[in-house]
Amino acid sequence: MRAADSAALITPGRIYHALGKQADCGGCMPLFLATMRKNVNLEVPMDLRGLRAAPTQENQYARRQESH
């Protein structure tokens, strides 16, 4: 993935998809993320760091679904 696009963000979802797998229950996700964070080949490129906007009151709950 990094060789194909040096500016691509490598996410767990992309890795699972590339491997033809999926995180069924998410139980492996903490170990998976810790392993990704330790791998220097998977670091976020410097020019892409800090692009995420800080949460505001307006967008803080934007993706949350209301429970009924």
Buried (B, 14 or more C-beta within 10 A) or exposed (E): BEEEEEEEEBEBEEBBEEEEEEEEEEEBEEEBEEEBEEEEEBEEEEEEEEEEEEEEEEEEEEEEEEEE
